[in-house]
Amino acid sequence: MTKKLIFFDIDGTLLDEEKNLPISTKQSIQKLKEMGHHVAIATGRAPFLFEEISKELDIDTYVSYNGQYCVVGNKEVFKNPLSKEELQKLTKFAAEKDHPLVFMDHEDMKSNIEFHPHIEESIATLKFDHPSYHPTYFEDRDIYQTLLFCTPEEEQTYVDSFGKFDFVRWHPVSTDVLPAGGSKAKGIQEVMKHFDVAEEDVYAFGDGLNDIEMLTLVKNSVAMGNAHESAKNAAKYVTKNVDEDGITHGLQMVGLL
């Protein structure tokens, strides 16, 4: 059997709303690995924000930060950091509006303010604490994503002012700041090159707006039953909800199990 390359989003795909990993999902992924397939993660999260699940599932290949930092077998294969010059401008611009930022590299995240309730509220949904204070964290390292804390209405002024960045909202009070044009799809293409796998042997599972490019690119794409309608429209297949054995059902739909 030809080895397949299968990508899984995390939140809403591998994990349910309570951030729990269904037993059936763990068993199915283990079976894929036993069959010799390549299993990978494709997420908007930072690597340090999914260490636990990657260890539990024994997965060492991933597309993180929505495609900006990609690793195969614990080896970096693609990096696309944010412009330091533009970050400096963003920091000043946001400070004038009293909007805090969190800078994220591949190892950690730091806040440019000691504490802010919007940071605590949004980060808590990922089951993590408020990041520690380090206002110049971005100056001497590659930053792959920055979190901007503002309302959707306030976000538009940033979109108009920073053409080199993409703003992808993930929470009512927070939006991801990424290099313009970056996506999970581009990261997946880099991983595909590494494995030298044919397009017809690549699969992807997702549920969110940041999965649309991935689900559009990958021919064997599966949206979760709990997915955003736009994600469902982009996918070739739609499986059951994550907490209804959606991953197992989807793998059966595409003939992998």
C-alpha positions in Angstrom: 0.0 0.0 0.0 1.3 3.5 -0.9 2.2 5.6 2.1 -0.2 8.4 2.7 0.5 11.8 4.3 -2.4 12.9 6.6 -2.7 16.3 8.2 -4.9 17.0 11.2 -5.9 20.4 12.6 -6.1 20.4 16.4 -8.8 22.6 17.9 -12.2 21.4 16.8 -10.7 18.5 14.8 -8.5 16.4 17.1 -9.8 18.0 20.2 -13.4 18.7 21.1 -14.8 21.9 22.6 -13.5 20.9 26.0 -10.1 20.3 24.6 -10.4 16.6 25.1 -9.0 14.0 22.7 -11.6 11.3 21.9 -10.4 7.8 22.5 -11.5 6.7 19.0 -9.3 9.5 17.5 -6.2 8.3 19.4 -6.8 4.7 18.4 -7.4 5.6 14.7 -4.2 7.7 14.5 -2.2 4.9 16.1 -3.6 2.5 13.5 -2.6 4.9 10.7 1.0 4.9 12.1 1.0 1.1 12.4 0.0 0.9 8.7 3.1 3.0 7.9 1.4 6.3 6.9 2.9 9.7 7.7 0.7 11.5 10.2 1.2 15.3 10.7 -0.4 18.2 12.6 -1.5 21.4 10.8 -2.5 24.1 13.3 -2.6 27.7 14.0 -1.0 27.0 17.4 2.6 27.5 18.3 4.7 24.3 18.8 4.9 24.8 22.5 1.1 25.0 22.7 0.6 21.4 21.4 3.6 19.6 22.9 1.3 17.4 25.1 -0.9 16.2 22.2 2.0 15.6 19.9 3.7 13.5 22.5 0.4 11.6 23.3 -0.1 10.8 19.6 3.7 10.4 18.9 3.6 12.9 16.1 6.9 14.8 15.2 5.9 16.3 11.9 3.8 19.5 11.9 2.8 22.7 10.2 2.4 25.3 13.0 1.5 29.0 13.1 -0.8 28.5 10.1 2.1 27.5 7.9 4.9 29.8 9.1 7.0 27.2 11.0 7.2 23.6 9.7 9.0 20.7 11.1 9.5 17.1 9.8 10.9 14.6 12.3 12.0 17.4 14.7 13.9 19.1 11.8 13.0 22.6 10.6 12.0 22.5 6.9 10.4 25.9 6.5 10.4 29.2 8.3 8.5 32.4 7.4 8.9 35.0 10.3 7.2 38.3 10.6 9.1 41.4 9.5 10.9 43.0 12.4 10.6 46.4 10.9 6.8 46.0 10.5 6.6 44.5 14.1 8.3 47.6 15.4 5.7 49.8 13.6 2.8 47.6 14.9 4.0 47.8 18.4 4.0 51.6 18.4 0.7 51.7 16.5 -1.0 49.4 19.0 0.5 51.1 22.1 -1.1 54.4 20.9 -4.5 52.6 21.0 -3.8 50.8 24.3 -4.1 47.4 22.5 -1.6 44.8 24.0 0.4 42.3 22.0 1.8 38.9 22.6 4.9 37.9 20.6 5.4 34.2 19.7 8.5 32.4 18.4 8.9 28.6 18.1 9.7 28.2 21.8 7.7 30.6 23.9 5.4 33.6 24.0 5.8 36.9 25.8 3.4 39.8 26.5 4.4 43.5 26.0 2.2 44.4 29.0 2.4 42.9 32.5 -1.3 41.9 32.6 -4.4 42.5 30.5 -7.8 40.8 31.0 -8.3 40.2 27.3 -5.0 38.3 27.2 -5.9 36.2 30.2 -9.4 35.5 28.8 -8.4 34.4 25.4 -5.3 32.4 26.3 -7.3 30.6 29.0 -9.5 29.1 26.3 -6.3 27.2 25.2 -5.8 26.0 28.8 -2.7 28.2 29.2 -1.8 31.0 31.6 -1.2 34.7 30.9 2.3 35.0 29.2 5.1 36.7 31.2 6.2 40.2 30.5 8.9 40.9 27.9 8.2 44.0 25.8 11.2 43.7 23.5 11.0 39.9 23.0 10.6 40.4 19.2 13.8 42.3 18.7 16.4 39.5 18.8 14.6 36.4 17.5 12.3 35.3 14.8 8.6 35.9 15.6 6.2 33.7 13.6 3.0 35.1 15.0 1.8 38.0 17.1 -1.5 38.2 19.0 -3.2 41.5 18.8 -6.0 42.2 21.4 -8.8 44.4 20.1 -12.4 44.0 19.0 -13.4 43.1 15.4 -14.5 46.7 14.9 -11.1 48.0 16.0 -9.3 45.5 13.8 -10.0 47.2 10.5 -7.7 50.1 11.1 -4.8 47.6 11.4 -5.8 45.8 8.2 -5.7 49.2 6.4 -2.4 50.2 7.9 -0.3 47.0 7.7 -0.4 45.4 4.2 2.5 43.1 5.0 0.5 41.3 7.7 -2.7 39.2 7.6 -5.1 39.4 10.5 -7.0 36.2 11.3 -9.4 36.5 14.2 -9.5 33.5 16.5 -11.3 35.0 19.6 -13.8 37.8 20.2 -11.0 39.9 21.7 -7.9 38.6 19.9 -6.7 38.2 16.3 -3.6 36.4 14.9 -1.0 38.6 13.1 0.8 36.6 10.4 2.9 37.3 7.3 0.7 38.3 4.4 -0.2 35.4 2.2 0.9 32.8 4.6 -1.4 29.8 5.2 -1.5 26.1 6.2 -1.6 25.3 2.5 1.8 26.8 1.9 3.3 24.9 4.9 1.7 21.7 3.7 3.3 22.1 0.3 6.7 22.4 2.0 6.1 19.2 3.9 4.9 17.4 0.8 8.2 18.3 -1.0 10.1 16.8 1.9 8.2 13.5 1.7 8.0 13.7 -2.1 4.4 12.5 -2.0 1.9 12.7 -4.8 -1.1 15.0 -4.4 -3.5 12.1 -4.5 -1.8 10.6 -1.5 -2.3 13.6 0.8 -5.3 14.0 3.2 -6.3 16.8 5.5 -8.9 17.2 8.3 -10.0 20.6 9.5 -12.9 22.7 10.8 -12.0 26.4 10.9 -11.7 29.5 8.7 -7.9 29.1 8.9 -8.3 25.6 7.3 -10.0 26.8 4.1 -6.8 27.1 2.1 -5.7 23.7 3.3 -9.0 22.0 2.6 -9.0 23.6 -0.9 -5.4 22.6 -1.7 -5.6 19.0 -0.6 -7.6 16.8 -2.9 -8.6 14.4 -0.2 -9.9 17.0 2.3 -12.4 16.3 5.1 -14.3 18.9 7.1 -15.6 18.0 10.6 -19.3 18.0 11.2 -18.8 20.8 13.6 -16.8 22.8 11.0 -17.6 26.4 9.9 -19.8 26.3 6.8 -17.1 27.9 4.7 -14.7 25.1 5.7 -17.4 22.5 4.8 -17.8 24.1 1.4 -14.1 24.0 0.8 -13.7 20.3 1.6 -14.4 17.3 -0.6 -16.0 15.3 2.3 -17.8 16.2 5.5 -17.6 13.8 8.4 -19.3 13.7 11.8 -18.6 16.0 14.8 -15.3 15.6 16.6 -17.0 14.2 19.7 -19.1 11.8 17.6 -16.0 9.8 16.4 -15.7 12.2 13.5 -12.0 11.5 12.8 -12.6 7.7 12.7 -15.7 8.1 10.5 -13.8 10.5 8.2 -10.9 8.1 7.8 -13.4 5.4 6.9 -15.1 7.7 4.4 -11.8 8.2 2.5 -10.8 4.6 2.6 -7.8 4.9 5.0 -9.4 2.7 7.6 
